[in-house]
Amino acid sequence: MKYSIYELATYVFDPLHSFWQNEKTERAVAGILIGCFLAALLGIELGRQGLLPAAIATKTPSSHYAAVGIAFTLVLVLEVISFIFVLPCSFSKSVGKQLEILCLILMRNSFKELVNFPEPITFTGNMTPIYQILSDGTGAFVVFVLLGIYYRVQKSGPTLKPSFKFSYVASKKLVALLLLGLFMGLGGYVFFRSAMGIHSFDFFSTFYTILIFSDILLVLISQRFLPAFHAVFRNSGFALVTLLIRLALAAPPFYNAALGVASAGFAVLLTIAYNSFYLKDKES
């Protein structure tokens, strides 16, 4: 029996999606996160006591605060995987998930500044890390609030002919599978370089660059099934949100929080404008 590429994408994607959303999987992943955090703390302490082999000790952080960054990085990895599985649902949901990831990245940046403080933590008079903690933390909070508004104002997107629905969703599932493969390959490459002691690139910044191209691809796919101007503009606007998030990840401290807030604000305004003008026209 021959299957179309749409059917093959659906048969591969749906079981993976079901497995990832399974309650047992979620509990197991949460347990792994806790174990990794405790193992990081233990490894750092062993390194400080000189109980690790020299080859491992040279690659082990000396500050216990580094374990917090490791924990947040693992949480972000899981959020990115969840985002990939949300991608076929709708543009609005995938953008919301990207903003959630941005919110966590800003929060992680705040905690990463802890490595600039002594243990136990004391005020050293250096205000720079404190300003950066406040900037990233405030940016994360504002994005969190705007994200709540974004979800609150969401309504149904452009309507699709029933005959096109399966092909459209299956096309996005195919893109999601490609992204999942790239994500796993990129993650493995970064891990290998880190294990070899080679300076690696920023994983999340690189992946968001890939997301820019994937969003443009999704815009072109959606135009095939939803050729109306307002639908194309809405989806292109959401792709612009991804670009702004990528710029936020590449920007220096203080500017990154401002760009992150701008990306969330743009998503909210775009949704309100679409619902206020074009959604009413569609319903009438």
C-alpha positions in Angstrom: 0.0 0.0 0.0 1.4 3.4 -1.0 1.2 6.4 1.3 1.4 10.0 0.5 4.0 12.2 2.1 1.2 13.8 4.2 0.1 10.4 5.5 3.7 9.4 6.3 4.3 12.6 8.2 1.1 12.1 10.2 2.0 8.4 11.0 5.4 9.4 12.3 4.5 12.6 14.1 1.3 11.6 16.0 2.9 8.7 18.0 5.8 10.9 18.9 3.5 13.7 20.0 1.4 11.2 22.0 4.5 9.8 23.7 5.8 13.3 24.6 2.5 14.3 26.1 2.0 11.1 28.1 1.8 11.6 31.8 4.4 8.9 32.5 6.8 10.6 30.2 6.3 14.0 31.9 6.9 12.5 35.3 10.0 10.6 34.1 11.4 13.8 32.5 10.8 15.8 35.7 12.7 13.1 37.6 15.6 13.3 35.2 15.7 17.1 35.6 15.9 16.8 39.4 18.6 14.1 39.1 20.7 16.3 36.7 20.5 19.3 39.0 21.6 17.3 42.1 24.3 15.6 40.1 25.6 19.0 38.9 25.7 20.2 42.5 27.5 17.1 43.6 30.0 17.2 40.7 30.8 20.8 41.4 31.4 20.1 45.1 33.6 17.1 44.2 35.6 19.3 41.9 36.1 22.0 44.6 37.3 19.3 46.9 39.8 18.0 44.3 38.1 14.6 44.1 37.5 14.5 40.4 40.0 13.3 37.7 42.0 16.1 36.2 40.5 15.7 32.8 37.0 16.1 34.2 37.9 18.7 36.9 39.2 21.2 34.2 35.8 21.2 32.6 33.8 21.4 35.8 32.6 24.8 37.0 33.9 26.0 40.3 30.7 27.8 41.4 27.6 26.0 42.7 25.5 28.7 41.0 26.5 27.1 37.7 24.2 24.2 38.5 21.2 26.6 38.4 22.1 27.6 34.8 22.4 23.9 33.9 19.0 23.2 35.3 17.4 26.1 33.4 19.1 25.1 30.2 17.6 21.6 30.5 14.2 23.1 31.2 14.6 25.2 28.0 15.5 22.1 26.0 12.2 20.5 27.1 10.3 23.7 26.3 11.8 23.7 22.8 10.7 20.1 22.2 7.2 21.0 23.4 7.2 23.9 21.0 8.1 21.7 18.1 5.1 19.5 18.9 2.8 22.5 19.2 4.0 23.9 15.8 1.4 22.0 13.7 -1.5 23.3 15.8 -1.5 27.0 14.7 0.7 30.0 14.2 -0.7 31.7 17.3 0.0 28.7 19.6 3.5 28.3 18.3 4.3 32.0 18.7 2.9 31.8 22.3 5.2 28.9 23.0 8.2 30.8 21.6 7.4 33.7 23.9 7.3 31.3 26.8 10.8 30.1 25.8 12.0 33.7 25.6 10.6 34.4 29.1 12.5 31.4 30.5 15.7 32.4 28.7 15.5 35.9 30.2 14.9 34.4 33.6 17.9 32.0 33.1 20.1 35.0 32.1 19.2 36.5 35.5 20.3 33.4 37.4 23.5 33.1 35.3 24.7 36.3 36.8 25.0 34.5 40.2 28.4 33.2 39.1 29.7 36.8 39.6 28.9 36.6 43.3 30.9 34.8 46.0 29.6 31.9 48.1 27.8 32.4 50.4 26.2 35.2 48.4 27.1 38.7 49.6 27.0 42.2 48.3 30.4 43.0 46.8 29.7 46.6 45.6 29.7 45.6 41.9 26.4 46.9 40.6 26.8 45.6 37.0 25.5 42.0 37.6 22.7 43.4 39.8 21.5 45.7 37.1 21.6 42.8 34.6 19.6 40.6 37.0 17.0 43.4 37.4 16.9 44.0 33.6 16.5 40.4 32.6 14.1 39.6 35.5 11.9 42.7 34.7 12.0 41.8 31.0 10.9 38.3 31.8 8.1 39.5 34.0 6.8 42.0 31.4 6.9 39.3 28.7 5.0 37.0 31.1 2.3 39.6 31.5 2.1 40.3 27.8 1.9 36.6 27.2 -1.1 36.4 29.4 -2.8 39.2 27.5 -1.8 37.5 24.2 -3.5 34.2 25.3 -6.5 36.1 26.6 -7.2 38.0 23.3 -6.8 34.9 21.1 -9.7 33.8 18.9 -10.0 31.3 16.1 -7.7 32.1 13.2 -8.4 32.1 9.5 -10.9 29.4 8.4 -9.8 26.6 6.2 -11.7 24.5 3.7 -12.4 21.0 5.2 -10.9 19.4 2.1 -7.6 21.2 2.7 -7.3 20.7 6.5 -5.6 17.3 6.5 -3.0 18.4 3.9 -2.3 21.7 5.6 -1.8 20.2 9.1 0.2 17.3 7.7 2.5 19.8 5.9 3.2 21.5 9.2 3.8 18.1 10.9 6.4 17.4 8.2 8.1 20.8 9.0 8.0 19.9 12.7 9.6 16.6 12.1 12.4 18.3 10.2 12.9 20.8 13.0 13.0 17.9 15.5 15.7 16.2 13.5 17.7 19.5 13.3 17.2 20.1 17.0 18.5 16.7 18.0 21.4 16.9 15.6 22.4 20.4 16.7 22.1 19.4 20.3 24.3 16.4 19.8 26.8 18.5 18.0 27.0 21.1 20.8 27.2 18.4 23.5 30.1 16.7 21.6 32.0 19.9 21.2 31.5 20.8 24.9 32.6 17.3 26.0 35.8 17.8 23.9 36.5 21.1 25.5 35.9 23.0 22.3 34.2 26.4 22.6 30.8 26.0 21.2 28.2 28.4 19.8 25.0 29.5 21.6 22.6 26.7 21.0 19.3 28.6 21.5 20.4 31.5 19.4 21.3 29.2 16.5 18.1 27.3 16.8 16.0 30.5 16.7 17.9 31.4 13.5 16.6 28.1 12.1 13.1 29.0 13.3 13.2 32.2 11.2 13.6 30.1 8.0 11.0 27.5 9.2 8.5 30.3 9.9 9.0 31.7 6.4 8.5 28.2 5.0 5.3 27.9 7.1 4.1 31.2 5.8 4.5 30.0 2.2 2.8 26.8 3.0 -0.1 28.6 4.6 -0.4 30.9 1.6 -1.1 27.8 -0.5 -4.1 26.9 1.6 -5.0 30.4 3.0 -4.3 32.9 0.2 -6.3 35.8 1.7 -4.3 38.9 2.4 -5.2 39.2 6.0 -4.2 35.6 6.7 -0.8 36.0 4.9 -0.1 39.3 6.8 -1.0 37.7 10.1 1.2 34.8 9.6 4.0 36.9 8.3 3.7 39.1 11.4 4.1 36.1 13.6 7.2 35.2 11.7 8.5 38.7 12.4 8.0 38.0 16.1 10.4 35.1 15.8 12.9 37.5 14.1 12.6 39.9 17.0 13.1 37.1 19.5 16.2 36.1 17.7 17.5 39.6 17.8 16.7 39.7 21.6 18.9 36.6 22.1 21.8 38.1 20.2 21.6 41.6 21.8 23.8 42.7 24.7 22.4 43.1 28.3 19.6 45.6 28.7 18.9 45.7 25.0 17.9 42.0 25.0 15.1 42.6 27.6 13.8 45.6 25.6 13.7 43.6 22.4 12.0 40.7 24.1 9.3 43.0 25.5 8.9 44.6 22.0 8.5 41.1 20.4 5.7 40.2 22.9 4.1 43.6 22.5 4.1 43.3 18.8 2.4 39.8 19.0 -0.3 41.2 21.2 -1.0 44.3 19.0 -1.0 42.1 15.9 -3.6 39.7 17.4 -5.8 42.6 18.6 -5.7 44.3 15.2 -6.6 41.1 13.4 -9.4 40.2 15.8 -10.8 43.8 15.7 -10.9 44.3 11.9 -10.4 41.2 9.8 -12.0 38.6 12.1 -15.2 40.5 12.1 -15.2 40.8 8.3 -14.7 37.0 8.1 -17.5 36.3 10.5 -19.9 38.6 8.7 
